[in-house]
Amino acid sequence: RNRDPQNTLRLYQKKIENDEMKVMRVYLGIPIELRRRKEMGQRCQECYDSVTMETISSHCPACFNTGFVGGYTTPYASMGRFFQENAVEQHTSQGIGEIVKGTWRVPSFPELSKGDILIETVSNNRWTVERCTKGKISSNEVDMQTLQCSLISKHSIEYEL
């Protein structure tokens, strides 16, 4: 038999993705919601300065500090796997604080990028995506995404989403 190598790669890719989703649903997955940060649309009338082209409020309930009305897309329910957590010290003018970082593995859809939000459905912990790596088997397909995230402070506007 003469098989198309690209088709074979696609089939393996789909099998790996399906197996990982099954592991998430049955054994290791945490229910999550994924929200993409808006990058276009109607500008926020409350806090967006059209002269400087920046938001002038860090706690705007109209755009959640994105500069676009609504701030984020509607939530997409999914499952994710949490791999590791570590705390990093941060020195600020208020003293020494702690930033909690974590690594998540999520399905390929929706495709995420820096600034997007991952919400743990049960605990309501919210994470902001700092970096996203797509796991590719072939050059044109994505199977899963690995996210490097920071835990969002409970006092942040994103908890009002």
N, C-alpha and C positions, 0 to 999 in steps of 0.2 A: 504494500500500500504506500502511496505517495501522499503524505499529509502536508498541509500548509503550516509551516512553523509559526507564523503569526497567529493562526487560528488555535493551534495547540497552546501557545502562550496565553491567549485570552481565556481558554478553558481552564488552565491551571490557575490563572489569576482569579477567576470567578470561584473556583473551588476553595482556594485559600481564603478569600473574602467571606464566603458562606460558612466555612468552618470557624473562622474567628468570630463571626456574628453569633453562631450557635454557642460557642464557649462563653461569650458575653451574656447572652440571654439566660443560659442555664446555670453557669457556674460563677463567673467572676465579674459580670457586668453590674454597673451602677446606673440606675435610670438618670438621664440627664436631659437638659434642653440646650440647644445650640442657637445662639442669636448672632447674626452677622451685623457688624457696625455699618450704618448707612454711610455711603460715600457720595451720594448724589440725591437730588430731590429738592424740595422746598427748604430754603434756609430758615433757620430759627429767627423769629422776630424778637424773641426775648433777650438773646445773648450774643448773637452773631454781629460782629462789627464789619461792615462791608468795606470800610477804608483799610483797616489792618488785615482783614480777611482771617480773623481769629475769633474764637469764642471768648467772651469777657467774664464768664461766670463758670466756676468749677462745680456748681451744684444746681444746674438748670433743670427744672422738672419738665420742660417742653422738649428738650433735645438730649438730655442726659449727657451733656458736655461733648456732643459730637458735632454740633453746628447745623444739624439737619433735623427737621421736625420729626418727632417720634424716636429718633436716636438709633434704634436697632430694628431689624426685621422681626416678623412674628416668630415665636419660638418653634423650633423643629425638635420633636421628641425623638430620643434615640437612647442608645446604651453606650457606656464608655468603660474603659479599664483604667484604673488609677495605679500607677507604678511606684512612684516614690515621692517623698516630700522632704524638703529640707528648709531650714530657716537661715536666712542671710542677714547679718547685722547691717543696719543702715545708719549712718551718722548724719543727723540733720541739725538745724539750728535749735530745735526743741529737745535735742538729746539723742540718745541711741534708740533706734526702733528696730523692729524685726519684720522682714518681708518673708512670707512663706511661699516657696516655689514648689511646683509639682509637675509631674509628667503624666499626660493622659494619652490614651490610644482610642481613637474614635473612627467611625465609618467614614468613607470618602465623600459622603454627601450629607450636608452641604459642604462645599469646599471652604475651608476656613483660612483666615489670615490674621495678621497682627491687629489687635484692637477688638477682635470678636470676643464674645462671652460664652462661657460654659457654665451652666447652672446645675448643681446637684439637686435633683428633684426632692429627695427626702430631707436632706439637711439644710437646703437652701443656701449652701456655700456657693459663692460666685467667683469664678476665675476669669482673668483676662488673658487672652492668648498673646504671648510675646513672640513665639516662633512656631512655625508649622512645617513639618517635614512630611512629604507625601511618600508613601512606600510604593514604588513602581516595580512592576515586573517587566513590562514592555515600555517602550519610550512614549507611548501615547495613552496609557491607561493608569489610573490611580486605584489602589486597592484600599489602604487604610491611611489615616493621618496620625502622626505623633505630634503632640502639642506640648510645648514648654510654656507653662502658665505661672501667673502670680495670683495668690489669693487676694481678693478685693476686700478692703476694710468694710466692716459692717456699717460704718457711718457714711459710706459713699452713695452717691445718687443712684448707682446701678441697682441697689437693693429696692428701689421704688419702681423698677420696671414691672 
